[in-house]
């Protein structure tokens, strides 16, 4: 799994490319893999303000609909016009053509809360381990429930 250097990452699995006072935002490779095939993308309008940690759009996949959270605050200056008709672009190229919005940063301090590539890779690894533990716990509970059902017979 790829986590390009030079990007910043949020705990909600968005990435940010900062160029001057402009931030390009998208979802990470990990996020798009977890979602599966993306079939619809909802984006804000140019001129709208996004607030750090608040949803600014949504991504619908064959598995679920998920909000996309703003990793930084600012005014939307551009949206990726190809996504409404080609949402699968996010699956194909999450860090390139699959970017979602560009915002003019209103507070550069927002960037301090984001992770670098190494920190994010470690965070994703922890997420995967937690998911595996939850899956094991669920399997154990299901096995116990089956035993209880057998005892009831």
C-alpha positions as CSV (number, residue, x, y, z in Angstrom):
1,X,0.0,0.0,0.0
2,X,1.3,3.4,-1.0
3,X,1.6,6.5,1.3
4,X,3.4,9.1,-0.8
5,X,6.0,11.3,1.0
6,X,5.3,15.0,0.9
7,X,1.6,14.6,1.7
8,X,-0.1,15.1,5.1
9,X,-2.7,12.5,6.3
10,X,-5.7,12.6,8.7
11,X,-7.0,9.9,11.0
12,X,-10.1,9.9,8.9
13,X,-7.9,8.7,6.0
14,X,-7.8,11.9,3.9
15,X,-4.6,13.2,2.3
16,X,-3.5,16.8,1.8
17,X,-1.0,18.2,-0.6
18,X,0.0,21.7,0.4
19,X,1.2,24.1,-2.3
20,X,1.6,27.6,-0.8
21,X,-1.8,28.4,0.7
22,X,-3.6,25.9,-1.4
23,X,-4.5,22.4,-0.1
24,X,-5.5,19.6,-2.5
25,X,-7.5,17.0,-0.6
26,X,-8.5,13.4,-1.4
27,X,-9.0,10.0,0.3
28,X,-6.1,7.6,0.8
29,X,-5.4,4.3,-0.9
30,X,-6.3,2.6,2.4
31,X,-9.7,4.4,2.5
32,X,-10.6,3.5,-1.1
33,X,-9.6,-0.1,-0.6
34,X,-11.7,-0.3,2.6
35,X,-14.7,1.2,0.7
36,X,-14.4,-1.0,-2.4
37,X,-15.6,0.1,-5.8
38,X,-16.7,3.7,-5.7
39,X,-19.9,4.4,-7.6
40,X,-20.8,8.0,-6.5
41,X,-19.1,11.1,-5.2
42,X,-20.7,14.1,-3.6
43,X,-18.6,17.3,-3.5
44,X,-19.2,20.8,-2.2
45,X,-19.6,23.8,-4.5
46,X,-16.8,26.2,-5.3
47,X,-16.9,29.0,-2.9
48,X,-18.2,26.9,0.0
49,X,-16.3,27.0,3.2
50,X,-15.1,23.7,4.7
51,X,-14.4,23.4,8.4
52,X,-11.6,21.1,9.8
53,X,-13.0,17.8,11.0
54,X,-16.5,18.4,9.5
55,X,-17.9,16.5,6.5
56,X,-17.5,18.2,3.2
57,X,-18.8,15.5,0.9
58,X,-19.5,11.8,0.6
59,X,-18.3,8.8,-1.2
60,X,-20.7,5.9,-2.0
61,X,-19.3,2.5,-2.8
62,X,-20.8,-0.9,-3.4
63,X,-20.3,-1.5,0.4
64,X,-21.4,1.8,2.1
65,X,-21.8,5.5,2.0
66,X,-19.1,7.3,3.9
67,X,-18.7,11.0,4.8
68,X,-15.4,12.6,3.8
69,X,-14.0,15.0,6.4
70,X,-12.1,18.2,5.9
71,X,-8.6,17.7,7.3
72,X,-8.1,21.5,7.1
73,X,-10.4,24.6,7.0
74,X,-10.7,26.9,4.0
75,X,-12.7,28.0,1.0
76,X,-13.2,25.6,-1.8
77,X,-11.5,27.1,-4.9
78,X,-11.8,24.0,-7.2
79,X,-13.5,20.7,-7.3
80,X,-12.4,17.7,-9.4
81,X,-15.0,17.9,-12.3
82,X,-14.2,14.4,-13.5
83,X,-15.4,12.6,-10.4
84,X,-19.2,13.0,-10.7
85,X,-19.2,11.1,-14.0
86,X,-16.1,8.9,-13.2
87,X,-16.1,8.2,-9.5
88,X,-14.0,5.1,-10.0
89,X,-11.1,7.4,-10.7
90,X,-10.6,7.5,-6.9
91,X,-10.1,3.7,-6.9
92,X,-7.7,3.9,-9.9
93,X,-5.6,6.8,-8.8
94,X,-6.4,8.1,-5.3
95,X,-3.3,10.3,-5.0
96,X,-3.4,11.7,-8.6
97,X,-6.5,12.1,-10.8
98,X,-8.7,11.0,-7.9
99,X,-8.2,14.2,-5.9
100,X,-11.5,15.7,-4.7
101,X,-11.2,19.4,-3.8
102,X,-8.8,22.3,-3.6
103,X,-9.2,24.8,-0.8
104,X,-7.5,28.1,0.1
105,X,-6.2,27.4,3.6
106,X,-7.7,29.7,6.3
107,X,-5.4,28.5,9.1
108,X,-2.0,27.0,8.4
109,X,-2.0,25.6,12.0
110,X,-4.5,23.0,10.9
111,X,-1.6,21.2,9.3
112,X,0.1,20.6,12.7
113,X,-2.6,18.0,13.5
114,X,-1.9,15.9,10.4
115,X,0.5,13.0,10.1
116,X,3.4,12.5,7.7
117,X,3.7,9.4,5.5
118,X,5.6,7.3,8.1
119,X,3.2,8.2,10.9
120,X,0.2,7.5,8.8
121,X,1.6,4.1,7.7
122,X,2.0,3.2,11.4
123,X,-1.5,4.4,12.1
124,X,-3.0,2.3,9.3
125,X,-1.1,-0.7,10.6
126,X,-2.6,-0.2,14.0
127,X,-6.1,0.1,12.4
128,X,-5.5,-3.2,10.6
129,X,-4.4,-5.0,13.8
130,X,-7.5,-3.6,15.6
131,X,-9.8,-4.8,12.8
132,X,-8.2,-8.3,13.0
133,X,-8.7,-8.4,16.8
134,X,-12.3,-7.4,16.4
135,X,-12.8,-10.1,13.7
136,X,-11.3,-12.7,16.0
137,X,-13.5,-11.5,18.9
138,X,-16.6,-11.8,16.7
139,X,-15.6,-15.2,15.5
140,X,-15.1,-16.4,19.1
141,X,-18.5,-14.9,20.1
142,X,-20.2,-16.6,17.1
143,X,-18.5,-19.9,18.2
144,X,-19.8,-19.5,21.8
145,X,-23.3,-18.7,20.5
146,X,-23.3,-21.8,18.4
147,X,-22.2,-23.9,21.4
148,X,-25.0,-22.3,23.5
149,X,-27.4,-23.1,20.7
150,X,-26.2,-26.7,20.7
151,X,-26.6,-26.9,24.5
152,X,-30.2,-25.7,24.1
153,X,-31.1,-28.7,21.9
